[in-house]
């Protein structure tokens, strides 16, 4: 019975069948004395096309993405490829391709591949991915222009707003001021049989290279920085529905670590320049972070509890997350892989090159790390009450209300899990075929940030392709 329950759970989590139609029915076979079981599987579309538009300081940002969730690499060039449509299917592999750009100032390209049955015999996981992004700046002449001076005057009530302000960045485009990122990763995972079959152990090796030239928005303005890290993750997943879980849990614990270069490189980091006013500051920063080092610990958990016995009932989702970014040498604390906490968890391209974004509704994006920019520890707790409005085929719509709390700290020693910034609100989620997850939340942040309420209060947050 336990094996059968586990099989039904695995089928529901695949995402290729409608979990609302899974209804096991026994079919006795008297001639053999056995029983067949009809699960009543109803296929559903799970591939996704994403097209979105956003607005940044330098204009409209567009994103296009394709995600194939039942891809088959072995049939891509095989003799049966024409019988499986344009994109070969059938092996439950995931292929994802995306691109974001605003034409001039920002470009980003990503590709990833996941095989959940690597070798075709056991549920061993293989993944590989690569990405590239480039963000450029405006020239210093812009700050002496009439457009900038007009906008500055408008902010302080000293002039009228010039509607062409945003339209004239292109006149001051400077391709020689930029930050570029290129990275690759490869991972292997194995399903464990103890304590139960829901556990998974994954190892991922990643490399990222940061290339900066005259980049005035970061601690390092010129030079190349290298991040080589190994991540080990232990996770357990036992939810009954991929899109709208009613029961079960998702728990993961991970540690990422780079080599401790400072233990053997012989560099005196203690006496390097620490002030922008020092003539050697930029030289020392590029030398200090040529090889990035850190160890990063994270824990994420979600628990789903149905508040009723019917399929259409309230579901309570409870969540607790925390993360810590440590260092081997206190004089070489990494400015990379820090936590950017607050808002919708979608920081845009302004800070993604050095931080991991963590959402906390009811506050501005990154509000809990305002002032020091680098979060070396964070925690977050959520209670969310969900109610399904439509669960039909590939379309899922549900409403939610929540209370949430969390915080971020610039030093690990200041970490206090009971010092929380609180918020509450409500929202709605829609999962549509070929589009994926979308939603909107209204939240109110109750607490001050750095002594001010200007970062909290009434906030609207948008969800596109991800959950908080």
Protein Blocks (a to p, Z undefined) as FASTA:
>chain_A
ZZmmmmmmmmmmnopacfklgccdddddfknopacddehiacddfbdcdddddddfkbcc
dddddddfkbcfklmmmmklmmnojbdchjopacddddddehjmpccdddddddfbghhl
accdcdddddddddddddfklmmpmklmmmmmmmnopaccdfklmmmmmmmgcfkbccdd
dddddddddddfbfblkbccdddddddddddehiakbfblgdcdddddddddddddfbfb
fklcfbdcdddddddddddfklmnopafklgcfbfklmklmmmmmmmmmpgcdddddddd
dddddebjbfbdcdddddddddddddfblklccfehiaceedjhpnbjmlmmmpccddde
hiaehklmghjlpacbdcdddddddddfbdghjbccddddddddddddfbfklpcfklcc
dddddddddddehkbpcdddddddfbdeehiaklgmjdddddehiaZZ
